[in-house]
Amino acid sequence: MKLSMIEKALFCFIGTFWFVWGINLIGDTVVQAGPLKTAVFKAVAETAKPAAGAAADTAKSAPGALAMLATADAAAGKKAFKKCKACHSSEKGGKHKVGPNLWDTVGRAKAGAPGYQFSGALKGLGGTWAYQDLDGFLADPKGFAKGTKMGFRGVKKAKDRAAIIVYLRSLSHQPKPLP
């Protein structure tokens, strides 16, 4: 007796259905799940932020660094800046590395280092590097400018960010006044 293709397909479908149903029945019998008394994972909802609003929101979420600028130590900032030197130079007239030269960054136009090809994310921000912007960018580069080429995750400690900002401020013949 020969089975037709339709009968074979129908048999496979029914056999698969019984197999899945049987595994489900066995699994429900062996493992009896109940409601959890405490949450295993904390739910975090992230909403998409427009590029212009991301700068202000990031700076607000990283409080403290701006308030510490007056007491921050440029020498400590130079020490903290060592991790930045892998990608950035800081000497006047220094060559760009993976990232742009950071001489005279405070007050300079965003995406304004001549001869460096910035990402569209930074080009689209506009404005200049104010202290609040530097704080937000150093805290979370990808959150501040979504799509930036900078792969660094950010400086989480406000004290370290303040020191780096004061150090960056010192990299100029005419440092900008503190806020």
C-alpha positions in Angstrom: 0.0 0.0 0.0 1.4 3.3 -1.1 0.8 6.6 0.8 0.2 9.7 -1.2 2.2 12.9 -0.6 -0.8 14.6 1.1 -1.2 11.6 3.5 2.6 11.8 4.4 2.4 15.5 5.0 -0.7 15.2 7.2 0.9 12.3 9.1 4.0 14.5 9.7 1.9 17.4 10.9 -0.2 15.3 13.3 3.0 13.5 14.6 4.7 16.8 15.2 1.6 18.2 17.0 1.5 15.1 19.3 5.2 15.3 20.0 5.1 19.0 21.0 1.9 18.5 23.0 3.5 15.5 24.8 6.7 17.4 25.6 4.6 20.3 26.9 2.5 18.0 29.1 5.6 16.3 30.5 7.3 19.7 31.1 4.2 21.0 33.0 4.1 17.9 35.1 7.8 18.0 36.0 8.1 21.8 36.5 5.4 23.6 38.3 5.9 27.3 38.0 4.3 29.8 40.4 4.5 33.5 40.8 7.8 34.9 42.0 7.9 36.6 45.4 10.6 39.1 44.4 11.6 40.3 40.9 14.6 38.5 39.5 15.6 41.3 37.1 14.9 45.0 37.4 13.1 46.3 34.4 14.6 49.4 32.8 12.7 51.2 30.1 14.8 53.2 27.7 13.1 55.7 25.5 14.6 57.0 22.3 15.9 60.5 22.7 16.3 63.0 19.9 19.9 64.0 19.4 19.4 67.6 20.6 17.6 66.6 23.7 20.0 63.8 24.5 22.7 66.3 25.4 20.7 68.1 28.0 19.2 64.8 29.4 22.6 63.2 29.8 24.1 66.2 31.5 21.1 66.2 33.9 21.5 62.5 34.7 25.2 63.0 35.6 25.0 65.6 38.4 27.9 66.9 40.4 30.7 67.4 38.0 29.8 70.9 37.1 29.5 71.8 40.8 33.0 70.4 41.4 34.8 72.4 38.6 35.9 75.2 41.0 37.6 72.7 43.3 38.7 70.2 40.7 42.5 69.5 40.3 44.0 69.8 36.8 46.9 67.5 37.9 44.3 64.8 38.8 42.6 65.5 35.5 45.9 65.0 33.6 46.3 61.7 35.4 42.8 60.6 34.6 43.3 61.8 31.0 45.9 59.0 30.5 43.2 56.6 29.4 42.2 59.2 26.8 45.7 59.4 25.3 45.3 56.1 23.6 43.0 57.8 21.1 43.6 61.6 21.6 46.6 63.9 21.5 46.5 67.1 23.6 49.6 69.1 22.5 49.1 72.3 20.6 49.4 71.5 16.9 49.4 67.7 17.7 48.3 65.3 15.1 44.9 63.6 15.3 44.9 60.0 16.3 41.8 57.8 16.3 40.1 60.7 17.9 40.7 64.4 17.4 43.4 66.5 19.1 41.9 68.0 22.2 44.0 71.2 22.5 41.8 74.2 23.2 38.6 72.1 23.2 36.6 74.1 25.8 34.6 76.7 23.8 35.6 75.2 20.4 32.8 74.3 18.0 31.6 70.7 18.2 33.1 68.7 15.4 35.4 71.7 14.9 38.9 70.3 14.9 40.3 71.1 11.5 41.5 68.1 9.5 39.5 65.5 11.5 36.6 63.6 10.0 33.9 63.6 12.7 30.8 61.4 12.7 27.5 62.8 11.6 26.3 62.5 15.2 28.7 65.2 16.4 28.4 67.3 13.2 24.6 67.4 13.8 24.9 68.7 17.4 26.0 72.2 16.6 27.1 74.7 19.1 30.4 74.8 21.1 31.8 72.6 23.8 30.5 74.2 26.9 31.3 72.8 30.3 27.8 71.2 30.6 28.3 69.5 27.2 31.7 68.2 28.1 30.3 66.7 31.3 27.5 65.0 29.4 29.7 63.7 26.7 32.4 62.4 29.1 29.7 60.7 31.2 28.1 58.8 28.3 29.5 59.6 24.8 27.0 57.3 23.0 24.1 58.7 25.0 25.1 62.3 24.4 25.6 61.9 20.7 23.9 58.7 19.4 25.9 57.3 16.5 29.3 58.8 17.6 32.4 56.9 16.5 33.8 57.2 20.1 33.8 53.7 21.5 34.7 54.7 25.1 32.0 54.0 27.6 32.4 57.2 29.6 33.7 58.4 32.9 31.2 57.5 35.6 32.6 59.4 38.6 31.7 63.0 38.7 34.9 63.9 40.5 37.0 62.4 37.7 34.9 64.1 35.0 35.4 67.5 36.7 39.1 66.9 36.9 39.3 66.0 33.2 37.2 69.0 32.2 39.5 71.3 34.3 42.5 69.7 32.6 41.0 70.2 29.1 40.4 73.8 30.1 44.0 74.2 30.9 45.0 73.1 27.4 44.7 76.6 26.0 46.7 79.8 25.9 43.5 81.6 27.0 41.5 79.2 29.2 37.7 79.9 29.3 36.3 81.2 32.6 34.6 78.6 34.8 30.8 78.7 35.1 
